Amino acid sequence: MSAAFTLDELSAMPAAELQARLSGSPEERAVLVGAAAEAGVAEAQAVYGQMLLDGHGVPSDARAAVGWFSKAAQQGHVMAINMIGRCYDLGWGVAVDKARAAQWYRAAADRGLDWGMYNLATLMALGHGVAEDKPAALALFRKAAAMGNAKAINFVGSFYEDGWVVEKDLAEAARCYARAAEGGDFRGQFNHARMLADAGRIDEALAWLARVPETATVAFREKAAAYLAASPLPELRAAAAAMRPADAQNEIDSH
């Protein structure tokens, strides 16, 4: 991208004009962010990389996104470090390499980023790219959960539900899922709904299920719909239709 503004021009721009441009169309915002990125601003480089990954205001270009994340990471931008891990983890702009993903996640986690902790813990729990180590994974999930990471809270719940590392405790699992749901995690919302339905609180379960499609990935919605369709409860079977994705929106879980 060719910058439409220099960093000096952006710095001299009146605050009201800058805010208006940033509040304008995605294309207008991309011009400003791209200009700051090209001028070497690490935060802008990380944000512009995300724009390229999502195709927000610019044509989607995962390979270019990796390049901008790398530029920001070289300046120590911790979320950019985490996002390079995501790219290697999921094959966005690069070949899938779980081991390299784990290295980047560890670098972000060591710098205190909850998303780095969560992503590294996920690989450790599953043994993807690193040796399976559920106790260490749980420790990281708990650390991220203590920082308010809703996805990590949900994963802690799964440890209690499945009896991994800790003694099986469905009551504690339910508490974790409720916290994750309230924190906005779609998996937590679905798991919370499951627990509510098992407790006979069908109306509450249906209310949480209705929120899942707002942020869930297509793949998760398909799995959730299949689960609901197989339920012995007619109310949950009826909820399966609304869970099925009508299109491919929300397919990328960017963190």
Secondary structure, 3 states (H helix, E strand, C coil): CCCCCCHHHHHHCCHHHHHHHHCCCHHHHHHHHHHHHHCCCHHHHHHHHHHHHHCCCCCCCHHHHHHHHHHHHHCCCHHHHHHHHHHHHHCCCCCCCHHHHHHHHHHHHHCCCHHHHHHHHHHHHHCCCCCCCHHHHHHHHHHHHHCCCHHHHHHHHHHHHHCCCCCCCHHHHHHHHHHHHHCCCHHHHHHHHHHHHHCCCHHHHHHHHHHHHHCCCHHHHHHHHHHHHCCCCHHHHHHHHHHCCCCCCCCCCCC
